[in-house]
Every structure is written in C-alpha cells, then in structure tokens.
Amino acid sequence: MAKRAQHIPVNVLPNGTSRGIMMLRKHFDGFPDNEQVSRPHRDDGYTFILQEKGITNIEIDFQIYSIQAPAIIYLHPSQVHRLIAFEKAELSTWIIAEENLHPENLRMLNELMPASVLSLSNETLAIFLQVAGLSHTLYTKPDENLYRSTLIESINSLAALTSSLYQAQSSLTENRTRFNIVARAFRKELDLRYKTVKRPALYADFLNISVSYLNECIKTATGQSLSNNIQQRVMLEAKRLLYHSDKSVKEIANELGYDDYSYFIRLFVKVTGSKPLYFRNKNRG
C-alpha cells in the first residue's frame, strides 16, 4: 500500500483558472480519469455540482450519494470527498475561493454545511443553466480583466441561488423556531472550536444561554443531546484522519485535543462502534 500523506490532500485550483474561480461543463461516463478527483480530498474553495443529465456517484465523509438529474449538491471546503463513477452524466461544476464570495453569501454557505443532494424542478434547472451559462462565457473570455467584476457578480448569483434553494427546502422540513436558530448558532461555534472545546457548558457560555436550554434546543433540532453532537463532530474528523492520513492514533488524539490516549480510544469505540485501527484497516481494505 502506498504511504499516505500526513494531511488530507487539498486540491487547489489549477493554473489558468480565473484567480479563485473554476468552472467546467462536460459529459462524463464511467470512472473518473483524474486521480485528483477520484482520491479522497478537500477542495480549496466552495464547490457546486449541477447535475444536468444522468447520474454522478460521489462519496462525501464516508457516505455515498447518487446525484440523479436534475439536481445540485454543494460541498463545503472542510468536507472530504471523492468521485466514484458517472452514468451518462452531463454536469456543470464550479469552485469559488472564499475571497470571491460576497460576505452574505459566504455566511449562508457556511451555515449550510453539511448539505445533501437537492433535487430541482425542470424550471429551476433552466434558471441555473442560464446563470451558469453566462458565468461560463465570462470565465472563458481571453481578456479576463475586462470581464472580471461581472464574472464575480455572476458567480455570486449562483452561490446565492443555491443557498436560497437549500434554505427554502429547510423551511419546509423544520419550524423556524428559536430552537433551530440556536442549533444553527451552536453548529457554527462547534465547527470553529471542536478541537479545543469539548465541554457543553462552554458552548452555552459562547451563546449566552444556559446549558440546560442549549441542550433542549439541540435535542429538539437534532434528536441527539448536546454532548453527543460534540462527540459526533470530533469523531467525524477522527475518521477523516484515520482514513486519509498515516498519522498514528496517538497523533490524531493529540490533534483533536485529547491528551488521554486511552480515553480517546474508548470514546471512538462508543461513537463509532469500533476501535480506531480496526476502522482504519476495514475501510482502507
């Protein structure tokens, strides 16, 4: 087995892309012919896949998704993923670096993570294709500087349209209650602090509410306790590092804020049902 990197690979935007924006529209069938996308990796930007025709099979953080047209999926830069196979797929994809996103779009996209496959109506697909078509035309213009500002506005329109659709879907499946507002705020804090902050009471302090009320909000919104949400987030990163790097279990435990190696192993077993090395060997095999 080839030695793995000490860090999860990050695919940077290739040379020749428009300074932090990458766009592609292409037909695919069969297996990917590019190792950079078929290996597990993160992208150095916010990624969108618009499935126009056919099917794309993709793995995101150990879950396999089948994207059936017409549909779209959004990937946050923190998510590890790999393309598995295509079935007569026609798709458009774009990756936007953080510096090219308007602050409001950036905020909304960060709140969406993780996002699932979003099915589209034919009417909505047509709107996406119009905006994406304009963006791609501007993207491929040889005199980039002349069209740069218009391209950024157009690509932000795609980001805003995507996040709005996800939010509209969310509003159909959850009540816009105080519980859900608190849960989203907690998730934002958790994603920023999970390596260093494990105590539920500290998250309550960050949000200026009591720990009992925060736990009530989280349990109502997610079906799991506050402590379980914290543990699940930390163990997701542990699974990423076990699978995608050659770091030792002790190194991973230290990176995730656990000085007590034995406690980390017990917690991993509790959350995932297996020991860390068993998880690594089983999933790599």
N, C-alpha and C positions, 0 to 999 in steps of 0.2 A: 504494500500500500504506500502510495506517495505521501511524503510528510506534509502535514497541513500547516498552514500559517499560524502564527501566534495570535492573529487577529482575523476577524471575519472580513473577507475581501469586500472592498468598496469599488464599484465600477464608476470611474469618473467619466465625465462627458468627453467624447473623443475629440481629437484635434479637428478643426474645421467646423465645429458647431458654433452657433451664434452666441458666443460669450454667455454661457449659462442657460442655454435653451437648446434642446434637441427634439427634432420632430422626424417621424418616419411613417410612411403609409406603404404597406406591402402585402402581398399574398404569401402565405406560408402553408405548407402541407408536410406532415411527417415530423421528424425530430429536428430540434434546433441545430443549425450548422455553426454556431458560435459558442465556444466554450465559456466565454464570459457571461452569457445569459443562461446557459444550461447548468453551470455550477451554482451552488448556493452563494448569494451575495447580497449586499445592500447597494442601493443607487445613491449617488451623490446629488440628490435632488428629489423633488416630489414627482412621482411617476403616475401616469394615467394610461390605461389601455382601453381603447374604444373598439369593441368587437362589432364589426360591421356585418360580417358573414361568417358562417362556420363556427368552430369551437376551438378555444385555446385552453389547454390544461396546464395549471400552474400550482406550485407548492409555495405556500406562504406560512412561515413559522409553524412547520410540521403539519399543516393542514392542506389537503389537495382540493383545489377548486376547479370546476369545469365552467368556463365562461362561454355561454351559448348566446349567439347573436339574436337580437340586438341587445347589447349590454355594455356596461362600463365598470371598471374597477379602479380604485385609487390606492396607491401604496405610499405610506409614509417612509421617509429616509431611514428610520430605525428598523423597518421590517426586513427580515431576511427571506429571500425568495429565489426560486429558480423556475425557468420554463421547462416543461416536460415534453409536450408534443402539441402539434396542431392538426386539425381536421378541416381541410379546405377552408382555411381561415383567411379572411380579409380584415385587416385591423389597422388602426391608426394608433400610434403611441407618441407621447410627448413627456419629456422630463424637464422640470423647471427648477433651476437653482434658487435657493432661498432669497438671494439678493434681487431677483427679478419679480418677486411676488409682492403685491401691494400689502401693507400691514393687515388690513381686514381679511383679505384672502388667506394670508398666512395663519392668522388666528383661527379662522374657521377650519382650515385643513388640519391644523394640529389638534383641534377638538374632535375631529372625525376618526382619528386613529384608535383601534383598527377598523377598517371599513370592509364590508363584504361586497360580493358581486351585486350590482344594481341593474335590474332588467329595465329596458327602455321601450317605450312605445315607438312605433314607426315614425310618428310625428316628431317626437323628441330626438330620435336618431337623426332625422333630416336637419334639425336645428344644429345639432352637434357637427354634422358634416359641413354645413355652411360656414360655421365659425372656424372649424378646423381647416377647411379648405383655404380660407383667407389667410389664416396663420401660416399654413404651409407655403403658400405662394410668397408671402413676405419673407419667410425663413430662407427660401431658396434664391432670393434676389441677389445678384452678384455685388451690387453696391449696398452692402449691409448697413452702413452708417445712415444712408438716406432713409431707410425704412425701419430703423431700429426702434424708435419710440412707438411707432404704430404696431410693430410686432409685439412689443411688451404689453401694450394695451389689449391686443387681440388674445394673447396667450393668457392674460389675466381674466379675460372674459370666459375662457374655457374653464379656468380654475373656479371662478365664481359660479358658473352654471353647474359644474359638477357638485360643489359643496351645497348649493341650494337644493339640488335634487335629493342628495343624501339627507339633508335636514328635513325636507318635505316628507320623505319616506319615514323618517324617525318620528315625526309628529303624528303619523297615522298609527304608530305602534306603541307610543308611550304618551302618557299625560304630561302636559307642560306644568308639572308641579314643582314645588320647592324642592322635593326630594331629588328630582332629576337634575335640577340646577346645581344642587350641592354635589351630586355624584359626578357631574362633569368637572366641577372645580377640583374635587378630590383627585380625579384621574389625571388632571393636568399637574397637580403637585406631585402625585405618585411617580409619573414619568420623569420628573425632574430630580427626584430625591430618593428613589428606591434603593440605591446602592448604599446610602449613608443613613437613611431614616427608616426604622422598622417599627417604631412604637406608634400605635394608633393615636395615643393622646397628643403626640407632636403634630400629627396631621390635623387634628381638631384645633390645636393652637394656631396653625398656619391659616385656618379658615375662620378663626374667631368664633367657634361654636363649641358646645360641649361634646365630649367623646361619645356619650350615650346617644345624643341626637345625630351625630355623624354616622354612627353605626346603624341607627334606624334608617337613615336616608340611603345608605349604601346597600343594606339588606333589602330594602323595598325596591331599589332600582336594579340590583343585580342578582338578587336571590341568594347572595352569599354575605357572610359577615365582613366587617372591615378588615379584620386580621387575615381572613382568607384571601381577600383581594390583594393585600400587600404581599402575602406569600406567593400567590399565583404570579404576580408581576415579576418578583425576583427570580422565581424558578423558571419562568419563560426565558429570561436572559441566561440562566444557568444552562438550560437545554441548548440554547443557541451556541454557547461557548463550548459545551461538550461535543456537539456535533461538528461544528465548523472550525474548530481550532485544535491544536495539540497541547493546549495548556493542561497542566495537571489538575486534578480535582482540588488539591490544596490551593493552587494558584487561583482557580476560579472562585473558591470560597473567599479568599482574601480580597479579590477584586470586587466581590459583591458585598463586602462589609462584614464577613463572618470570621472572627479570629478563632473561634472554637470549631475546629475542623469536624469533630465528631457530631456536634450539633447540626452543622450544615448537612451532613450525610443523613442524619435522622429526619431533618426537615424535608430534604429532597425525596426521601422514601415516602414520607407522609403525603406530600403533594402529588407526586407522580406515580407512586406505586412501585418504583424500582430503585435500586442503588445507582449512583451516578455512572460508574464504569459499566454496569450492565446496560444502562440506557445508551451509552456511547457505542458499545460493541454491537448491540442489537440493531441500532439504527444505521450504523455505518456498514453493517454486514450486507 
